Amino acid sequence: MGKPTKEDKERFLAEMNSERIDNIAEYASTGRVHRELSNDQLIDAFVEAMKAQAATPNAVVAELQPLQYEMELRKIEPPYDRIATAVSKISRNAIDRLRKAYDKLR
């Protein structure tokens, strides 16, 4: 198995984007559970969900994705300044899980 080509990377990103769009469409077609929130309430809930995800490295915070989908439908950018620490911790947790899985395979 060689190094991924540019086409491999583009295909992967296209598949990921397609899945994201399908998930947003499904969220929209099933009633948009967060549609009643104001933009500020939505952003605050998203920030809290990100913090919860960072605090629970081996679990998925169920409300995070629907909040993300609602923000995308409203064209609201994530408040990166408010979630930077959580994103960093989530990334570190994911890397740690990958390393542990790799070590088990060796």
Helices and strands as residue ranges (DSSP letters): H 6-29, H 39-55, H 64-73, H 80-105
